[in-house]
Amino acid sequence: MAKSQETFSKKEKEKKRQKKRKEKMERRLQRKLEKAERGPRSFEDMISYVDENGNIVDTPPDPSKKKIIKLEDIQLGATPIDHTPMDTIRKGEVKFFNEEKGYGFIIDLETKESVFVHVNNVLEPITQSNMVTFEVEMGPKGANAVRVSIVRQETKSASEKPTSEKADTKIDSGEEKKSI
């Protein structure tokens, strides 16, 4: 007689499969019993509502809180681009500028956006934290600042300038003394 082809591991695997089938049937019967105890569910019990805050609730919404929305106010997709022309000459502050490499970045004072600047587009030498005026052109990698120049501080008028101290200073044997 031939030996049985079933090995120990095959017998163990078969036992595990049988055990899983039995547990699955028991869970199924348990669910059926729980459902029978609850009784039949009505359609109203199955409905869920969304409240004004977007939460799912069992109670219907209050009709007094209903908002009327016009069809024109509903917007599908991205917001349309505003094509109002911006001021062509902008003001900003040089955030970073590397003279050796010849590039830097300017922070636009209105939009707070960072704009790339190259040394070829600079009209006069600039350094970090300078206030500058510039125009923006779109390049292949984004916005570029062109025609960059330093903002000149307004000089005070002659009436606002302080008088020179030399008129109030007396020279006494090589030392300066200020008159009071």
ABEGO torsion letter per residue (X at the ends): XBBBABBAAAAAAAAAAAAAAAAAAAAAAAAAAAAAAAEBBBAAAABBBBBAAGBBBABBBBAAABBBBBAAABBBEBBBBBABBBBABBBBBBABBBAAAGBBBBBBAAAGBBBBBBAAABABBBBBGBBBBBBBBBBAAEBBBBGBBBBBBBBBBAAABBBBAAAABBBBGGBBBBBX
